[in-house]
Amino acid sequence: MADCQQAIGELDKQLGQASPQGSISWLPIRRCDSATRCGTLSVLITEIQGNSIKLPTHINDNKILNDVSFLKQRQPDRKVVLVTKDTNVRLKARGWRIDPQD
């Protein structure tokens, strides 16, 4: 539970005072020194078309994986990483060619 609260707090800090429109654009992650590229962060809000859904959506993990897969298709030039403490989700992600990190 502490890991989850820490992650939520870090997301809130990273998004800062971004407007709702700004939250869905790619914001630089402000954690590293300026010499290191740390990546970007965005709030993903998707409305997946019926034929894009790959996994059954009655399981929340599958909803997340479907959204990440959709993001990878929509943004093929970006490296998309799924960060989760959930081992089962990381295993499923690998099966769907999604880069998972703990």
VENTA-V863428 format. One line per field, one symbol per residue. phi: phi as a letter, one per 30 degrees, with the letter a starting at -180 (. if undefined). psi: psi as a letter, one per 40 degrees, with the letter a starting at -180 (. if undefined). burial: 1 if it has 9 or more other ideal C-beta (glycine too) atoms within 8 Angstrom, else 0. A space follows every 50 residues. Layout:
BEGIN
phi = ???
psi = ???
burial = ???
END
This chain:
BEGIN
phi = .ddddddddddddddhcededddccdcddcbcdddcdcjbbbdcbbbdde dddccecdceedddddddddddddbddcdcbccaddedddddeedchcdc bd
psi = dddddddddddddddbfiiddddeihiihgdiieehheaiiihhhighid eehdiheehdddddddddddddddgeeihhhhhiehdddddddddefhhi i.
burial = 00000010001001100000001100101000000000001100000100 01001000001111111111110000000101010000110111010101 00
END
